[in-house]
Amino acid sequence: MSRPLLTKHVAAVIKHQKDPLKALETFKSVKKEEGFKHNLLTYKCMIDKLGSHGKFEAMEAFLSDMRMDIDNRIVEGVYIGAMKNYGKKGKLQQAVDVFEKMDFYECEPSVMSYNAIMNILVEHGYFNQAHKVYLRLRDKGICPDVYTYTIRIKYFCRTEKFNAALRLLKNMPSHGCDANAVAYCTLIGGLYEQEYGVEASKLFCQMLSLGICPDIFTFNKLIHVLCRKGDVQESQRLLSKVFKRGTSPNLFTFNIFIEGFCEDNSVSEAAGLLDSIMTEGFTPDVVTYNLLIRGLCKNTGAVDAERYLHQMINKGFDPDSFTYNSIIDAYCKLDMVQNAEMVLRNAKYRGFTPDEYTYCSLIDGLCKNGDVERAMVIFNEAETKGLKAKVIVYNTLIKGLSQQGLILEALQMINDMARAGCSPNIWTYNTVINGLCKMGCLSDANNLVDDAIARGCLPDIFTFNTLIDGYCKQLKLDTAIELVDKMWDHGVTPDVITYNTLLDGLCKAAKFEAVMGTFETMVEKGCIPNRITYNILIDSFCKAHKLDKALALLSEMRCTGLTPDLVVLGTLINGYCKKGDLDGAYQLFRKIYQQYGLSHTTATYNIVINAFGERLNMDMAQRLFHEMIEKGCPPDSYTYRALVDGFCNAGNDDAGYKFFLKKIEKGFTPSLTICGRVLNCLCLKQKIHEAVKIIHIMVHEGIVPDIVEGIFSSTKREIAAPKIIVEDLLKKSYITYYTYELLYDGVRDKKLLRKILP
């Protein structure tokens, strides 16, 4: 006689079965066993299995069956599980529906049900609804427990009401609940998350002083908050405190620290921690390796990531799709597609089946390398795996084709999608529209928008912003303005990028009155200007020589809480210079650090050096030049050109010539523009000796046309190069014809050459 089948055994089988469909078969098959009847335990296991795998239709059907077979007064735990599974998948309305129907099915919700739905609502940011659920709990006369108050503390933290959270934590004993480590760590984590580190640390110490020490699971949740932000040092400090009180780290703790080091770009420390965990008696798992591999891949360490891949295989772990895809994608982003394909070949040998993410990485990498033909081969290979009809695979190839300028091929691919039973989405169309706009084919881009609408893909903000940018670049501003108006008809609200693009176009077209009108419309429509908006407006007024209005905008910008950056301040300094107000320019230049706390750059120094040079105040220009070097701002070609021009315009060609030679001796390689200006200046003063010397310096420094590089004989090069340089400088308009005539004879004068050359 066979032993009877027990429900606890069936529940265990269902619970440990990974495939929900196989678990369902088990559930149905045991019904046929004589004398067997499903109870609350088997129903709960089956409903949890279906819900955790997102099989919600089947889960609802089982809930209906359960109501027929089980007393509804005892199934609250099943409903709580269903709510949680809906919550994990972001199905908030369905979770709420389960909660609301409990009364109807004669299952009175207890504090546990209220806690479950409140927590789901708080986690997803539905704070008002969560508060209403709490009020309803109180109205029903249900007594809150420690978990209720902990969820309330989380609610206060998420809404940045930290005083209320702290007050509730302190008052919990008066409500009949002692605050536990979970309640404390919820508030401490909320404080850390919102950058209240000092307050969080103080509260953590207070918790320990009260004899409340979190277990490792609660502690792990706390340090996860810190490590996600890359604050590993603070996590380590907290760990040392709890370790002294008997809380020992587990593998998950080390995994969190590895993730934290990677977020902090300290991948060498993360790798070192992986090596040290084994000496501590822990065995890393696939998650441990995946966290490190992802961190290495994000920090361009694909080669090291592959080394750890081999290590995990040698230690008996099976890499998953995340492992392989991370490394393949990292290699593709580094233009090392051959390495990626080698990793894929080895992965296939170990039983890995490439998915859409694998193919997308390879197609994207090949297209960026310009190997579109190979990308097409990979794309067609995806078809044999049943992945070609995936929109993400098509979109990746279409993006690659568009970026390579193969717009016709990209358009053909959109048509192929429909024939393959894969509907293009707006992202598909936006990719090609962007490519057409960059090529200046705006009419074709508009036609494609119409085609998208005809196929049921409505244009979004990116579609309109791309078209508006295209029209602004071609200065077809009336059409761009019409498109902004058209956006409202399609239910799309113009954003700050829309208005900034339009403002920039109007500014470049010197339509200064329209710039201000558009700005006023932007504000009226409720679109908040950002720093870029003010940059464009200030630049517009400076170009229109309306410096007072530009300064007024600077004040307005600061009133809105926006801090001006070096672009805005540099534009204003330049505005002062163009107006001829060097005192105003210099005062604002000094305020950059003193008032705005910003460090000068080479660009800001160049503006004032050039201005003083144009006003022939070379003492000030040179003083600023030496200051910028002391402040760590390296001079560039523009700096040297401004100084050389200043010396030449001031008639001080000797100083300009000496300055030029001195900087070359220190390693500066002048541009052809600077060389040409010095040569013009010297020749104008009949200083042929010095001018010819510069030509020979150019030969010595390698500042020569490409044709000179082909002269391998040093003797021939020495004779021919100066002549070629002079011809090239005239051809490219770097020197005047007068300078050319003098240099043409000068580089051929043997007496002069003997004086110059050693």
Buried (B, 14 or more C-beta within 10 A) or exposed (E): EEEEEEBEEBBBBBBEBEEBEEBBEBBEEBEEEEEBEBBBBBBBBBBBBBBBBBBBEBBBEBBEBBBEEBEBEEBBEBBBBBBBBBBBBEBBEBBBBBBEEBEEBEBEBBBBBBBBBBBBBBBBEBBEBBBEBBEEBEEEEBEBBBBBBBBBBBBBBBBEBBEBBBEBBEEBEEBEBEBBBBBBBBBBBBBBBBEBEEBBBEBBEEBBEEEBBBEBEBBBBBBBBBBEBBBBEBBBEBBEBBEEEEBEBEBBBBBBBBBBBBBBEBBEBBBEBBEEBEEEEBEBEBBBBBBBBBBBBBBEBBBBBBEBBEBBBEEEBEBEBBBBBBBBBBBBBBEBBEBBBBBBEBBEEEEBEBBBBBBBBBBBBBBBBEBBEBBBEBBEBBEEBEBBBBBBBBBBBBBBBBBBEBBEBBBEBBEBBEEEEBBBBBBBBBBBBBBBBBBEBBEBBBEBBEBBBEBEBEBBBBBBBBBBBBBBBEEBBEBBBEBBEEBEEEEBEBBBBBBBBBBBBBBBBEBBEBBBEBBEBBEEEEBEBBBBBBBBBBBBBBBBEBBEBBBEBBEEBEEEEBEBBBBBBBBBBBBBBBBEBBEBBBEBBEEBEEEBEBEBBBBBBBBBBBBBBBBBBBEBBBEBBEEBEEEEBEBBBBBBBBBBBBBBBBEBBEBBBEBBBEBBEEEBEBBBBBBBBBBBBBBBBEBBEBBBBBBBBBBEBEBBBEEBEEBEEEEEBBBBBBBBBBBBBBEEEBBBEEBBEBBBEBBBBEEBBEEBEE
